[in-house]
Amino acid sequence: MRLSSVPRSAFRLPRLLKSALLPVLFPAFAGAQQPDSLPKDSATLAPVVVTGVRLPSVRELARGLAGRTAALSATDLDARGVRSLADALEQLPGVTTSDELGATGQLDVSLRGFNVSPVIGLPQGVTVYVDGVRANEPGAHEVNFDLLPLEDVERVEVVYGPSVLLGRNALGAAVNLVTRRGANPPSREIEASAGSFGRYELKAHAGARHGVWDYYLGARYEREDGWRDDTQSRIATLFAKAGLLNHTWDATLSYSGADNKIFQAGSLPETELARDPRTNFTRGDFFAPQAHLAVLNAQRLVGRGVQLAVNAFGRTLNSEQFNVNFVGEDSRQRTATRQAGGAVQLSGKLSLASRALRWLAGADGAYQRTAVRIFTVPPTGPDALTESVRTNEVDLGAFAGANWELARSLTATVAARYDWIRLPFEDLVDPSHSGLNIFQRVSPRVGLTWTGLPGHEVYTSVSRGFRSPAVVELACSDPSSTCPLPFALGPDPALRPVVATNYELGWHFRSPAGLDASATAYWTAVRDDIFFIASSVTGGYFQNIGATRRAGAEAALDWTSRAGLRLYANYGFTAATFRGSALLATTRDPAGETVAPGDALPLVPSHRVNAGIALPLLRERGARPSVRVALDARYVGRQWLRGDEANATRRLADYGVADAAATLTWRSLELRFMGRNLLDRRYENFGTYAENPTRPGNPVERWLTPGLPRHLTVSLSTDF
């Protein structure tokens, strides 16, 4: 885990409390089971979110929860050769990635100006789920994308805006990974890939259904040398699921595991970047996690029109983060986490004033136990323990919602969720640093959906979400006592939870001719955003900064002809700004600089464009293979650097990148060629300010992370 406001190469902070409490979502709304065919970018919640239960009563209940949604299928992911969830989300409007850690599998994501990342210190505002189980880590609510079973995902579902029914912390969006299950006809496939920078990958999966039982099994192993110095990686994942589907039960039991080791290069001083972008400023940093997750989802009818859904999960995570520091001693962190939780939900349908009213109600809870030990690593001699902390967090929630058909083409929805969070902090080295925080809040949502014209849908909604401060933020929030290396945690001033209120208006059109179009405008007012304030190259603290706002518009167009030609384009405009004055200490100006209303948040481009075409050149007939080619391009506008929240210096340059793929299919064989950054465009996608300890006087300069150069991958797969 890295403090985001300081360049990774100059200041290494351990992955403090790198563990995950995986609270349970409502299984009927977010548990992932049903292999439906979904649109690329749909504007209503109904076709996307209700995937945990196959029964039509729950699917209909979701209609009216107005808001923009999107879905990416396994075909979308394979066609682009995505390697992480961050890479996959980049196809959607308003989504930007950056590479603070210098590791392609650990990118940062900005969605509507809210962040989700494996890096500590970002004001995280997007929640990620795997089959309805929360994957955000409690240390700083960050997400380790390398632990997610993306290769075994049937689709990725995105619900934009504060998602009341998907629980806390979803300020900008909630993302749910729907994993595969066995079906008929059976599928068995093995694939081998090789590419630039010494990368190779082997993966296989098999699945089938026999009577009321089904199974799915997937495995993946990947190694890469990396294009920058000392950035090799090893990813090994295993996923298995068994299912039961009969007239009474729809149930699955799944397991996912990962054993990875990823070396990270981080950003570079601008002078060093100009000399050689492949340089690794401090070699030897790595993250090595071992994770195991088991999830049970089960649903059944318990009465006339009433459905019961239950969920249970357990997770373990053991990780090591090693940081080589140019300034100060190296550090090592070892984390052990144990989590368990569950949920129960009832839903049904009744008549009110001769019109259908659909309802749901339920509760969930989760417990996590996290133990972290941090060591300094001297040049000689054994590691020295500097911190040993423990948390035993409890999350409890209750939720209810209903939608009612006010008229033939008008549906109203009301929903609310109550959360209670007990967040203790126990310092085993110095018990006087121990403390306890409790947070509780009700999050409401109301919406209207109108479907008066064939194929058209107009919706509007108001919703509110909140994010409780993370353990590391609470324990490092005193500006008079910044947190240096080794990380000094204590009973600092309490932080207030972040609250976001979102107003949204949208339109969606789908025609039988294959045209799918949508447009959305949103306005999200955020109160008490939490930022990490870097007061020096070796210290900083977290604080509430008052008001911020994310406002913008998104548009998407997708057309697929009967002959298989596909054209798509989407655009996202994002205005992420401070709405109040705040004095922020930065490495660039430790005395502090004042941000004013209207100053833009860093690393959020105002403009983002995606466009692409997929064209079938040949169709498979007899002995003749099929050939399909695709071209994708994206444009990312200029961005302010982190550490320049006052917008006083120059921004990162805008850039455009083009990718291409060609797929040849013949009988059971498929050969795919993929090229990324075809024009070998040189660009930077992350930037901050810090001292450069290699130059006289340790001057503060821009630290940048270079984007990936042109790279190629060849894959061969076959059914077996």
N, C-alpha and C positions, 0 to 999 in steps of 0.2 A: 504494500500500500504506500502511496506516495502523496505527500502534500502537494496540492495542485498549483499553488501560487509560486513554487520554487522549482527551477529546472531540475529535472531528475538527475542529471549528470553532476551537478554541483552539490546537492543536498539530498541525502538519502534518509527517508523516514521509514521505519519498519511498517509492515502491514498490520497496524495495531488493531487488535480485536477483529482479525479477518475471519469472521464466522458468519453463519447465516441463521437467522430465525426465519423459518419458512412458514409463515402463517397461512392458514387455509382460506381459500376463497369459497364462495358458495358453489358447491359442485354442479348444480344445475345450470349455473350461468357461465362457469369458466373451466370446469374439469374437462379434459379433452378426450373425447371418444369417437365422435361420429364422423365418418369420412365423407362429408358432403362436398359438393363442388361449389366453390366460392368465387365471387367476383374479385378482380384485382383491387378495386377501391370502392367500397360501398358506403353510402351515406347514412345508413340506418343501422342500429345495433342488431336488429333481429337476425339477419343472415349470418352474422359473424360470431357473436358471443355465446349464443346458446348451443354449446357443443357437448356438454357433459352428459346430457340426457337426450334420448331419442324421441321421447314422448312429445306429441304435438302440443300438449297443454303448456309446457314450459316454453317451447319455441314461440308460441303465440303471446305468452306473457311478456316477452322481451320487447315486443313492438310498442313504440311510443317512448322508449328510453332514448330520446332524440340526441343525436350527436354523430360526428364523423367517425367512421371506422374504415379499416383497410385490412386486406388479407393477402398474404403471399403464400402460394402453394409450394409443394416440394419441387414441382417442375420449374417454378420461378427461381428457386434457390439453386437447383442443379444447372440451369441454363447459364447463370452468371458465375458458377463455380465459387460461391461465397464460402468463406472460411469461418465466419463468426456471425453472431446475431447482429452486431454493429454493421458489418458489411451488408447483411441482408436488408436492414432497415433503410439503408442509404438509397434504395430504389423509390422510397415514398416521398411525397411532397413535404417540404419543410424540414427534412432530416439531413443533418450534416455530421460527418465523422472527422475526428482529429486524432493524432497519434502522439500523445504526451509521453508514453512509456517507450516508444521506439520498438514496439512488438506488434506485428500485424494481427495477432489474435486477441489483442487487448486494447482496442480502439475506444476512444470516448465518443459518445453520441449526444448530439443536441437536437431536440425535437420540440418545436414551438418555443425555443429559447430555454427549455428545461433540459437538465443533463441526466444522463445515466452513464456510468463509467466504472472501471475497476480502480480508480484513483480516489484517495481520500482528499477531502477539502473542497470538492465541488459542491455547490448547492443542489444536491440530487433531487429530481422531481419526477422521475419516471420509474414505475414499478414493473418488474418482470416476473412472470410466473411460468412454471413448467407443470402442465396439466392441472392448473389451479393452485399450485403450491408456490408460495413466494420465494424468489431466488435472491432478493436484495440482502446483502450482508448487514448485520446490525452495527458493525463497527462504525460505518459512515453511510450506510444504506447504499453502498456501491454494489456492483454486479461483476462477478468473475465470468466473463463470457466464455472462457475456455472450458468451464465446467458444464456448460449446457449441452444437451444431446442433440445438437442441430442436425446431424446426419440422419437422425431417426425421427425427424419432425415431419408431420404430414402437412402442416401449414403454420404460419405465424399470423396471429390476429392482433390488431392494434385498435384500441379504443382511445380516441383523442379526448383531451380535457380531463378535469377531475372526475374520477370514476368512483362514484359513491358505492355502487354495488360491488366493486372490486377491492374495497378496503382502503386503508390509509396509505399515504405517501404517493398516491397517483395524482400528482398535480397537473402535469402536462399530458400524460398518457399512461395507459396500462397496456402491457404487451404480454400475450399469452402464447406459449409454445404448445401446440397440440401434437402429441406424439402419435406414432402409427400403432395400429393393431392389425392382427391377422384378418384376412378376408378371402372370399372366393372371387376369381380363381386364385390359387396359391401363387406367391411371388418368391423367387429366389434369385439373387443377383450378387455377383462379385465384381469388383472394379479395382483397377490399378492405375495410378497416375504418376507422372514424373514431370518435372518442370525446372524453371530457372532457380538459381541459388541453391542447388543441391537438394531440392524438395522431392520427396516421394511419399506416396500415400497408398495404403491398402484398406479397403473396406468391403464389408459383405453384410447382407441381410437376408432373412427368410421369414415368411409369414404365411399362415393358412388358417382356414376355419374348418372344423370337423364337427358337424352337428351343432350343438349348442356351445361348443368350446372353440376358442381361437387362441393363437399364439403369434408372437413376433419376437425376433432376435436380431440384433444388429451389433456390429463391432467395427472399430476404426483404429488404425495406427498410422501416424504421420511423423515424419522427421524432416527437418530443414536446417541448412547451414545458415541461412539468413543473408540478406544482401549487405548488411552492415557488419562491421567487425564484431566477432564474438556475440552473435545473436542467434545461435542455434536453438532449436526447440524440439521437444518430443511431446506428442499428444496421443494418449491411449484412452479410448472410451468403450464402454460396454453398456448395452441397453437390452432389457428383456421385458416382455409384457404377456400376461395370460389373461384371457377374458372369458366371461360367461354371458350368453345372451339367449334367454328363453322367454316364455310368456310371463314370467314373474320378475326376473332379475336382469339388469344390465350392469355388470360389474367387471372391473379390471383390477389387477394387481401388477404393478410395474416396479422395476429396479433400474437405476442408472448409476454408473460408477465412472470415475475418471482418475487417472494417475499421470500427471503432467509435470514437465519441467521446462520453463520458458526463460531464456536469457533476454535481458532488456538493455537497450542502448540509450533511450531518453533523448533529450534535445541537445543541441550543440551551440556554443557561442557563434555568433554570426560570422566572425572572422575565421573560425575553424571550419564552419560549414562551407564557406566560399573556397577554402583550400581543398577539402576532401569530405563530401557528405557521407562517406561510408564510415567515418571515424566513430568509435565508441569512446566517449570521454573518460569514463571509468569502467573498465572491463570487469566482469565477474558478477554483476547483479543478476539474481534469478529469483523466480517464484516457483515453488514446487508443492502443489497441493495433491492430496488424496481425498476424494469425496465419495460418499455412498448415500443414495436417496431411495427410499421405498415409499410408494404411494398406493393407497387403496381407494377406489371410487366405486360406489354402488348406489343404484337407484331402483325403486320399484313403486308400483301403485299400492296404496294402503287403504283406499276407499274410493267411492265413486268420484272421479275427477280430482282426487288428492294424491299427490306424489311425495314420497319420502326420498331424500338424497342424503347420503352420509359420506364422509371423507376422513381418512386418517393417514398420517405420514410419520416417518422417522428419518433423521439425517445425521450423518457424522462427517466431520471435516477435520483433517490434520494437515497443516501446511507449514512450510518453512519459507521465509523471505530473507534473502541475504542481500545486503546493500554495501557496496564499496563506496567509500566517501573520500573525495579529494581533500575536503576539509574535515578534520576530526577522524576518530577511529571508525572502522567498519562496524556494522551492526548485524545482528541475527535475531529474528523473531520466530518463535514456535507457538503455534496456536492449536488448541484442541477444542472442538465444539461438538455438543450433543443436543439434538432438538427433537421434539415430538409435538404433535398437535392433532386436532380433529375439528370437524364441523358437522352440523346437522341442519337440515332445511326441509320445510314443508311448503308446497305450492299447490294452487288449485284455481278453479274457475267457478264463478257464480253469476247470477243475474241481478242487476240493480237498475230499476226503472226500465225494465225490458231491454237492457243493453248489457253486454258481457263485461264483467269486471274480473280481471285476473290478478292474483295476489301471491305473495311469497313472504315467508318469515323464517328466521333461523338465528343461530348463534355459532360462534367458533372460538377456539382458544388455542394457544400455543405456549410452550415452555422451552427455553433454551438455557444451556449451561455452557459458558465460554471461559476458557482459561488461557491466558497469554503470558508468555515469559519473553523478555527482551534482554539481549546480551550485547555488550560491547566486545569486539574482536580485536585484541591488540596484535601488533606485528608478530610477537612471540608470546608464548604462554597460553593458558587455557582461556576460554571465554569467561567474561565476568558478568554475573547477573545484575542488571540494573533496575528491572521492574518485573513484578509478578502480580497480575491482577486477575480478578474473576468477576463474572456477572452471572446472575440467575434471573433472566428477564421473563416476565409473564405478560402476555397480550390476551385480552378478552374483548369480544365484540358481539353486538347484536344488530340485526338488520331487518328491515321490512320494506315492502314496496307493493304498489298496485298500479295497474293502468285500466282506464275506463273509456269505452267508446262513447264520447259525447255525442257524436253524430256519425252518419254512415262513413264519412271520409276523414273524421277528426278524432284523434286519440290523445288523451291526457294521461300523464304519468306523474306519480309522486313516490319518492323513495327516500329513505334515511338510514343512516348507520351510526351506531354509538360505539366508540372505542375507549377502552381503559387500559393503560400501559403502565406497568410497574417496572422501573429501570434502576436497579441497584448497582453500585460500584464498590467493589471490595479490593483494597490494596493490601496484599499479603506481606509486602516489605515494610510499609508504614501505615498501620491501621488508622492513623489520624486523617489520612487522605480519603477514607471511605465516605460514601454518601448515598442518598436515595432520592430519586425523582419519580413523580407520578404525574401522568398526563391523561386527560379525558376530554372528549369532544364529540358533539353530534354533527354529522355532515349530511345536509339535505340536497335533494335534487328535484326539480320540476321540469316538465317538458311537454310540448305539443307537436304532433305530427299530422300533416294534412296530405291526403292522397287523392285529391279531387280530379286530377287529369290522368289518363292512362299513361303508365310508365313514369310519371313524375311524382316526386315526393318533396315536400318542403317541411322543414323542422326548425324549431327554436327551443332552447333550453337554458336554464340557469342552474348551476351546481356549485357546490363548495367542497373543497378537500383540504386536508391538513397533513403536515409532516412533523412528527415529533423529533426533537433533537436526538442525534445518535450519541452513543456512549462517549466516543472520542471527542465530540463537540462539547458535551457537557463538562468533561474533565479537563478541557483546555480552552477556557473562555475568559481568562483573566488577563486584560491588557497590561497590567502591572507585573505580571509574572508569566512571560511567554514560555512556550513549550520548546525547549531545545532538545538536541540529541545528547544522551538518551532521553526519550520522551518522558517528560516529567508530568504526571497526572495528579490532580488533586481536587479538593472540594471547591471548585471555582464558582463564580456567580452563575445562577441558573439562567438558561436560555429559554426563550419563549418558543412555542411551536410555530411553524410556518403555516399560514392560512392562505389559500388561493380561492378566489371567487371568479367563476368563468361564465361569460355570456356568449352564446353561440347562435348563429343563424346560417342555415345551409339549404342546399337544393341538390337533388339527385335525379338523374334520368337514365333509364335503361330501356333500350328498344329491342324488338325481336331481330333486327338486322345486325346485331352485334355491337352496337354503339353503347358505351357506358361513359357518362359525363357527370361531373359533380363540381360544386363550388361551395366554399365555406368561408365565413368571416367570424372571427372570435376576438374577445377582449378578456384578458385574464389579469385581475388585480391581485397582487401578492403582498401580504403583510408579514413583516418580521422575517424576511429572507435571512438565511444564515450564510455568512461568507467566512472563508479563512483569510486572515489578514497576516501577510508575511512582513514582519517588522525588520527582519534581517535575513541574511542567507542561512542562518542556523536557528531561527526562532520565529514564532508566530502564535496566533490565537484565533479562536472563532468568536463571532459576535453577530447579534441581530442588527440589521442595518435599516430597518424601517420599511418603506414601500418600494416595490418594483412593479413593472407591468410588462406583460407580453401581449401584444396585439398583432393581428395579421390577417392574411387571406390565403387560401389554398384553392387550387383548381386542378382538375385531372380529366384527361380525355383518353379513352381507350377504345379502339375499334378492331375487331377481328372479322375477317371476311369468311365466307363459306369455303373458300379455297385455302384457308389457313394463313393468309397474310395478316400480320398484326402490326398496328401502328399505335404508339402511345406517347403522351407528353404530360408532364405535370409541372406546376410552378408553385413555389411557396414564398410568400413575403412575410418577414418577421421583423417586428420592431420591439426589441427587448431593451427596456430602458429603466434607469433609476427614476423614481417619482418623488424622491425627497433628497435633501442634502445629507451627506455623511462624510465624516473624516476618516479616511482609510490610510493606514500606514502601509507602505509598500517598500520593497527592496529598492525601487527606483528613487523613492523619497521617504526615508524612514521617519522624518518629521511629520509626515502625513500630507495628503492632498485631499481636497474637498471635491467630491462628486456632486453635481448639481442635477436637478430634475431635467430629464431629457438626455443625459449622457447614456450612451449605449453600453450594455453589458458586453464583456469581452467574449470573443470566439463564438459569436452568433452573427452569421452573415445576414444582411437584409434580404438578399435575393438568392434563390436556389432553383435551378431548372434541370429537369431530366427529360430525355427524349430517346426514342429508339424505334427500330423496325426489326421484325423477324419475318423472313421470307422463305417459303418452301421452293427450292429450285427443282427438285425431282421427287416424285412420289414412288414409293416402293411398289413394284409390280413384278411378280414372278421372281426372276433372278436379278432384277434391277434394284439397287439400293435406293433409299430416300436420302436426300441431302437438304439440310436446312441451315441457313446462315442468319446471323443476328448482329446488329450494330447498336450499341448503347453509348450515349454521351451524357455528361453532366457538367453543369457550370455552377461554381460556387463563388459568391461575391466576396468583397473585401471584409475583413474582420479586424477588430481591435485586439491587441495582445493582452493577455492576462497580466495584471500588474499596471495596466494603463486604463483603469476604470474611469478616469477623468477625461479620456480621449484627447490627450495632449500631444501624442507623437504620431508617427505614421503607422498605417495599418498593414496587415498581411495583404499581399497582392491577391487579386482574384485569379481564378484559374479554371481551365476546362480540361477534361480528361475523356478520352474515347476508348471503349473496349469493344472487342469483336469475338464472335464464336462461330464455329462451323461444326455441324453434327452430321455424321454419316451413319445411317442405320440399315443393317441388312440382316434379316431373319432375327436371330437372338443376339447379334453383336451390335455394339454401338461404339463408334470412335468419335471423340470430341476434341477439337482444338480450340483453345481459349487464349486470347491475348489481352492483357490489361495495360492501360496507358500506352496504346499503340504508337502514338507520336512521340513517345519518350519525353513528355513534358516535364520539365523540372519545376517543382513548386514546393511550397511549405504549407502544412496544414495545422501547425500548432506553433504558438509563440508566447514568450513571457520575458520578464526582465530579471536579471540577477548579476551578481558580481562574477567576474572571470578571474579566478585565483591564479591563472597561468600568466597573467600580464602584470607588469609593474603597477603598483598602486591599487590592484584589484578593482579595476573600473567596472561599473555597471553597464551591461550591454544587452542587446537582444539575444535571446536563446531560442532557436528554431528547430523544428523537427522536419526533415525532408520527407516528401511523399515518395511512395514506391516508384522506382523507374520501370521501364517496360519489362514485362516478364511474361513468359509463355508456359502453358500447361497442356499436356496431352494425356487423355484418359481413354482407357479401353475397358468396356464392361460387357458382361454376358450373363444371360439367364442360365441357371444350372438346375 
